[in-house]
Amino acid sequence: MQSNPFSLDGMSILVTGASSGIGREVAVWLSRQGARIVAVARDAQRLEETLSQLHGEGHSVEVFDFLGGSDVSAWLKALSRNGSPFDGLVHAAGVQLPLPIRAMGLDHWETIFATNVTSGFSLIKAFRQKGVCRNPSSIVMLSSVMAQVAQPALIGYCASKGAVESMVRAAALELAREGIRVNAIAPGVIKTEMAQKLEGLVGEDAMAAIERKHPLGLGHPLDVAYAVNYLLSPAARWVTGTSLVVDGGYLAE
Ligand SMILES: NC(=O)c1ccc[n+]([C@@H]2O[C@H](COP(=O)([O-])OP(=O)(O)OC[C@H]3O[C@@H](n4cnc5c(N)ncnc54)[C@H](OP(=O)(O)O)[C@@H]3O)[C@@H](O)[C@H]2O)c1
């Protein structure tokens, strides 16, 4: 038995959405636990800010746009050839685009699904390639409590997170024999840019009402990072195909 089954020491982890919010905090926390991070997003400058906050050596940044049409499998294959195979993947890139149904066009819907769902499928497919991941390894996808409940103006987002959780279950069944565990984390509202944008749309009073629905108050990106740590670590070796709710009690009501 390992002396600390929660340790990530020496692991190589790809983190998407690492230029902001949850992805950035996850990257920083995992680096503090001894992991080597490849931090992915579109904004090179914000990725460099993340890089400057990482602890230890050997980290790198990768500018990649999941809406850009590039081949995710070829990209991950090249990344692992230049570095070492990955022990983990955390997919925190995502968009919310809150819009009432009357204002939501098919283009908005497709942007949400391409960023939140199709990117996840492409990453899972790419990650399982020979030489890209180790056996055992672990994939963590960011879902949301909105996979289970809803709010007005979030039809696309809610549907996309429901799809993420279904995809995680299907991938977990298929990839178990390859030693790859696949799980989701479903946060309540976490104080990030995404939550700020939501407040900008719904207003302070509505946001205060949303906050009151969280018995423990709104979350911090670090609350999600701790859960990611667990799912990536050997301590979660018998956990796959599930979604871990981290929501300050939001769904308990
Ligand atoms: N904050 C919350 O309350 C909350 C609650 C539940 C679930 N979540 C989920 O947690 C994840 C992270 O959310 P967050 O709050 O940290 O959001 P955020 O601060 O808005 O960050 C989103 C990240 O996604 C990246 N991204 C967006 N579109 C991309 C694209 N086309 N290609 C590559 N990267 C892209 C952004 O980077 P660039 O702009 O640099 O590309 C950024 O790093 C999302 O999946 C979100 O749905 C958040």
The ligand as an SDF file (V2000), in Angstrom:
LIG
                    3D

 48 52  0  0  0  0  0  0  0  0999 V2000
  -17.7210   28.8740  -12.1600 N   0  0  0  0  0  0  0  0  0  0  0  0
  -18.7620   28.1360  -11.8500 C   0  0  0  0  0  0  0  0  0  0  0  0
  -19.6390   28.5530  -11.1000 O   0  0  0  0  0  0  0  0  0  0  0  0
  -18.8820   26.7370  -12.4080 C   0  0  0  0  0  0  0  0  0  0  0  0
  -19.8560   25.9090  -11.8390 C   0  0  0  0  0  0  0  0  0  0  0  0
  -20.0150   24.6200  -12.3280 C   0  0  0  0  0  0  0  0  0  0  0  0
  -19.2150   24.1730  -13.3660 C   0  0  0  0  0  0  0  0  0  0  0  0
  -18.2780   24.9950  -13.8980 N   0  0  0  0  0  0  0  0  0  0  0  0
  -17.4840   24.4770  -15.0280 C   0  0  0  0  0  0  0  0  0  0  0  0
  -16.1110   24.5270  -14.7120 O   0  0  0  0  0  0  0  0  0  0  0  0
  -15.3560   24.7550  -15.9130 C   0  0  0  0  0  0  0  0  0  0  0  0
  -14.4580   25.9720  -15.6970 C   0  0  0  0  0  0  0  0  0  0  0  0
  -15.2790   27.1030  -15.4300 O   0  0  0  0  0  0  0  0  0  0  0  0
  -14.6870   28.4980  -14.8930 P   0  0  0  0  0  0  0  0  0  0  0  0
  -15.6730   29.0600  -13.9660 O   0  0  0  0  0  0  0  0  0  0  0  0
  -13.2910   28.3120  -14.4680 O   0  0  0  0  0  0  0  0  0  0  0  0
  -14.7570   29.3420  -16.2470 O   0  0  0  0  0  0  0  0  0  0  0  0
  -13.8370   30.5330  -16.7900 P   0  0  0  0  0  0  0  0  0  0  0  0
  -13.1550   31.2450  -15.6810 O   0  0  0  0  0  0  0  0  0  0  0  0
  -14.7100   31.2910  -17.7290 O   0  0  0  0  0  0  0  0  0  0  0  0
  -12.7340   29.7290  -17.6270 O   0  0  0  0  0  0  0  0  0  0  0  0
  -13.0630   29.0230  -18.7910 C   0  0  0  0  0  0  0  0  0  0  0  0
  -11.8040   28.4660  -19.3750 C   0  0  0  0  0  0  0  0  0  0  0  0
  -12.1230   27.7790  -20.5970 O   0  0  0  0  0  0  0  0  0  0  0  0
  -11.2220   28.1790  -21.6100 C   0  0  0  0  0  0  0  0  0  0  0  0
  -11.8760   28.0870  -22.9110 N   0  0  0  0  0  0  0  0  0  0  0  0
  -13.0970   28.5730  -23.2580 C   0  0  0  0  0  0  0  0  0  0  0  0
  -13.3380   28.3180  -24.5510 N   0  0  0  0  0  0  0  0  0  0  0  0
  -12.2650   27.6400  -25.0310 C   0  0  0  0  0  0  0  0  0  0  0  0
  -11.9150   27.1060  -26.2990 C   0  0  0  0  0  0  0  0  0  0  0  0
  -12.7280   27.2320  -27.3650 N   0  0  0  0  0  0  0  0  0  0  0  0
  -10.7320   26.4730  -26.4540 N   0  0  0  0  0  0  0  0  0  0  0  0
   -9.8740   26.3580  -25.4010 C   0  0  0  0  0  0  0  0  0  0  0  0
  -10.1520   26.8410  -24.1680 N   0  0  0  0  0  0  0  0  0  0  0  0
  -11.3330   27.4800  -23.9890 C   0  0  0  0  0  0  0  0  0  0  0  0
  -10.8770   29.6320  -21.2450 C   0  0  0  0  0  0  0  0  0  0  0  0
   -9.6150   30.0120  -21.7250 O   0  0  0  0  0  0  0  0  0  0  0  0
   -9.3160   31.0410  -22.9260 P   0  0  0  0  0  0  0  0  0  0  0  0
  -10.3680   32.0790  -22.9230 O   0  0  0  0  0  0  0  0  0  0  0  0
   -7.9180   31.5090  -22.6200 O   0  0  0  0  0  0  0  0  0  0  0  0
   -9.3550   30.1420  -24.1120 O   0  0  0  0  0  0  0  0  0  0  0  0
  -10.7730   29.5420  -19.7240 C   0  0  0  0  0  0  0  0  0  0  0  0
   -9.4850   29.0920  -19.3400 O   0  0  0  0  0  0  0  0  0  0  0  0
  -16.3740   24.9090  -17.0290 C   0  0  0  0  0  0  0  0  0  0  0  0
  -16.5750   23.6700  -17.6760 O   0  0  0  0  0  0  0  0  0  0  0  0
  -17.6420   25.2840  -16.2900 C   0  0  0  0  0  0  0  0  0  0  0  0
  -18.7990   24.9280  -17.0050 O   0  0  0  0  0  0  0  0  0  0  0  0
  -18.0900   26.2700  -13.4560 C   0  0  0  0  0  0  0  0  0  0  0  0
  1  2  1  0
  2  3  2  0
  2  4  1  0
  4  5  1  0
  4 48  2  0
  5  6  2  0
  6  7  1  0
  7  8  2  0
  8  9  1  0
  8 48  1  0
  9 10  1  0
  9 46  1  0
 10 11  1  0
 11 12  1  0
 11 44  1  0
 12 13  1  0
 13 14  1  0
 14 15  2  0
 14 16  1  0
 14 17  1  0
 17 18  1  0
 18 19  2  0
 18 20  1  0
 18 21  1  0
 21 22  1  0
 22 23  1  0
 23 24  1  0
 23 42  1  0
 24 25  1  0
 25 26  1  0
 25 36  1  0
 26 27  1  0
 26 35  1  0
 27 28  2  0
 28 29  1  0
 29 30  1  0
 29 35  2  0
 30 31  1  0
 30 32  2  0
 32 33  1  0
 33 34  2  0
 34 35  1  0
 36 37  1  0
 36 42  1  0
 37 38  1  0
 38 39  2  0
 38 40  1  0
 38 41  1  0
 42 43  1  0
 44 45  1  0
 44 46  1  0
 46 47  1  0
M  CHG  2   8   1  16  -1
M  END
$$$$
